[in-house]
C-alpha cells in the first residue's frame, strides 16, 4: 500500500480496481496512439505497458493531518451497476478491508471530499444495508462542491441521476452533506484548489505542511501522457478546451518545483514531480 509523508500529513493510497485501456481508444484519449505514447519513453513501464496499453488506477486517497482524517474520492463502490464500468451486479471488492489494513475504520473518518461527482469518485460515499443505501462513513462531513452539485442535479442524463440517487442523496438525507466553494479550507494543512474544466465544479486538493507541498489531482488529469500533451482531452471532459487550459496552467505552476503530484488515476508509483520537457512536461517518479 503506497503512502507519502508531507510534513505532518500522511497520504495513503487505497486501490479499488485497475483498468487497462488500449492505445488510441476512442472512448478515452484517441490521440494517445501507440506511436504517440512511444514518443514519451518515460511513460514506460509504470503508466503504459510493453503492449502499449495504458494503465489506470481507481483509488481513494486517505489524508491524515493533525486533527483530521479525510478521504479524497470514494471510487465506484460495491453493488452498484454502472454501464461501461461494472457488470450487472456491480463490483464486489475488498475496499473496506483495505481501508482497515491502512489502520482506518469507517467510523474514524472525519471528512470526505469528492473532487467531482462522476461515477468513480462518489461510489463509496454509501454502502448497501439491506435494501437501503447508507453513509459508509457515518461520522464524516461530506464536502460537496456547490457548483458541481447544482450542475449535475440539473443534468438530464439517466446514468448520472442514478449516481446521485444512490451515492449523494442518502448523504443529504442523513444530514451529513456540506456544500463548499472551489477554494474551501478543510484544515490548516488541507484546502481545495479550483481546477475546473473536466467538470464545472472540479477541484484538486492541496496539502501543505512544514514547508512541504503535495497536490492530489482529481481528474484534471487522468493519465501522465497529458503532461506531454496537455491539450489531449478525453471525450468525458465537460469543457475540453477549459480542461486543457487548466492542465497547461497547473503543470506549468508545478513544474520544477518541490511539489509532490499525486495522480488520482495514475498507476503505481502514482506520485512524482512535474518536470519541464521542451514545450511541455514529463513526470519524474
N, C-alpha and C positions, 0 to 999 in steps of 0.2 A: 504494500500500500504506500503510494508516494505521499510525501509530506515535505513542507518547506517552512523554515523559520524566518520570519520577517520582524526583526526586533523582538518585541514581547508577544508577537502574534504567530500562531501556528496555523498553517493551512494544509488540510489533508484531502486527498482525492479519494472518493468512494465511487467505484465504477459500477454502473448498472449493466451496460452491454457495449459491444463494439460493433461497428459497421464497416464494411468494405465496399467501396464504390469504384467501378471501372473508370479508367481514364476516359475523359470526354463524354461522360454520361450526361444526356440531355437534361435529366431531372435535377442535376446538381450544378456543376460548373462546366458547361460544354467546351469552353476554351482550354480546359485543362486536359489536353490530349497527351498521349504518351510522349510525343516529340517535345511538346512544350514543357512537360514536367522534367524530362531528362536534361533540359537546359539549365535546371537548378539542381545540380547533383547533391546539394546539402539536404534536400528533402528525403534522400535515401539513407538508411533503411527505415528510419523511425516513422515517417509520415507517408511514404509511398514504398511499396514492396518491389521486389525484383520483377514481378509481373506487371508493374506499372499500375497497380491497384492502390487507390487512395484509402488510407486508414483513418477512421474517425472513432472517437470515443464519446460515449454518452455517460457523463458522470456528474455527481454533485461535489461541491467543494465545501468542506467544513472549516469555518473560520473561528478559531478560539482566541479571543482577545481578552484583555483584563475585564472581568465582569460580564462577558458576552460569549455565548455560543450561538453562532449564526450559520445556517445552511443557505448556501447560494445555489439556486436552481435545483429542482427536485425530479429531473429526469422524466421518464414516461409513466412509471408506476405499474403495479401489478393489476391484473384482472380488468384492464381497460382496452377493449378492442379499438385499434387505431388503424384505419385503412392506410396501407403502404408502409406501416411501421411494425405492426404485430399481426399475429394470427387472429382468428375469430374469437378466441377466448382471452386475448391479451397476453401479457408477459407473466411469467412466474419465476422471478429472480430472487436471489438471496440478499437483496439490497439491505434490508433491515438487519440481517445477521452481520453484514459488512460494517454497517454503522456501529453495531455493538462491538465488533472487533477493533474499531478505532477508539473505543472507550466512551462512546456516546450512547445514551438511551434516548428514546423518543421523548420522554418527559424532561430530559435535561436541556433541550433546545430552547433558547430564549427568543430567537427571531428567525424568520425565513424571508429571503428576498428572491423574487423571480425577476431576472433581468428583462424578461418579456413573457408574453402569455402563449407562446407556441407549445405544441404538444409535448415536446421533450424537455420542458423547463418547469412544468407545473404538476406533473403526474403524481409524485409522492406527497403533494400537499395533503392528499386524502388517501384513505385505505378502506377496503371493504370490511364492514362489520355487519354480518348477516346480509340483509338487503339494502343497507344504507351505506353511504359514503360519509366517513367521519374524519376529522382532522388527524393526520398522522402524528403531529407534534402538538399535543393538547395544551401545553403551557406557553406556546410561542405566539408572538406577534407576527402576523404575515404581512409583509410590506409589499403592497401592490402599487405600481405606478398609476397615478390618477389618469394621465393621458392614455396610457396603454389600456387600462380597463375600459374607459369610455369609448375608445376606438373599437375594441373587439366586441363590446356589448351591443354596438350598433351595426355590427357586421352580419350580413345575412347568410354567411357560409354555414351549412348544416354541421360539418365536422367541427368547426371552431365552436359552435354553440354547444355541441356535446362536451367539448373540453371544458368550457366554462361551467356547464351544468354539474359535472362530477368532480371537478378539481378546483373550482373557485367559489361557486355558490355555497357549498357546505361550509366554507370558511367564513363567508359573510353571515350565514345563518347562525354560526356558533359565536359570532361577535368577536372574532379574532383578527379581522382584517383592519389594516391601517393604510389609507391611501396617502401616498407621498409624492413629492416633486422629484424632478430629474436629478437634483443635486442634494438630496436628503442626507443629513449626517446621522449615521446609525450609532456611532460611539466616537470617542476622541480619536480612535485609530482607524475607523472604517467609515467610508462615505460612498455615496453613489456618484457616478460620473456620466454625464449625458453623452450617449453615443448613438443617436437616432439615425434612422435610415433603413436598417433591417426591418424594424417596425417603428411606428410613430413615437412610441414612448420608451424605446430601448435604452437601457443603462448598462454600464460596466460597473465594477466595484474596485475602488482604490483602497489599499491598505498602506498605512504609513506609521512606522513605529521606530523609535530610537535611531532615526536617521536613515532607515531602510524603507524602500517602497516596493510594492507589488501591485499589479493590476490583474483582475480577473476579467477576461474579455467579454463574456457572454457571446452572442452571435454577431457582434460587429465584425468578427472574422470567424469563419468556420474551419479553415484549413490553412496551414502556414504557406501554401502556394500563393495565397493572396498577398503575402508580403512582397513577393517578386512581381505580383500583378495586382495592385490594389483595385484596379478597375474591373477585375473579374467578380461579377455579382451573380449569385445563384438566382434562379427564377423566383424563389420564395422571399427575396428581399422586397419589402413593401415598396420602397423607392430606390431602385438600383443606383441611380445617379447620386442620391444623397448618401447611400450606404458606401459607395466607392469614395466619395469625398471624405466621409468620416474615417474610413480606413487610412487613406493617404495622410490625413491630418494627424491621426493618433500615432501611426507608425513613425511619422517624422518627429513627433514630440517625444516618443520613447527611444528613438534610435540613438545608439552610442551613449546611453545613459545607464546608470546603475539601477535600472528598474526591471524587476522580475516580472515577466509577462506570462501569465498562466492561462492557457487556452481552454475554453470551456468544452471544445470538441477536439482539441489536439490530442492525438495518441501519445502514449508514453514515449519520452520523458515529460511531455505536457508543458513544462515550463522552461523558459530560457530568456535570452536577451535579443532585442532587435538591433541589427547592425545595418548601416548603410552599405549598399552594394550597387555601385553605379548610380543610375537614376532611380533605383528602387531600394529594396531591403531584403535581408535574409534573416533567418532565425538561427541563433547560435545556442546549442544545448550542451 
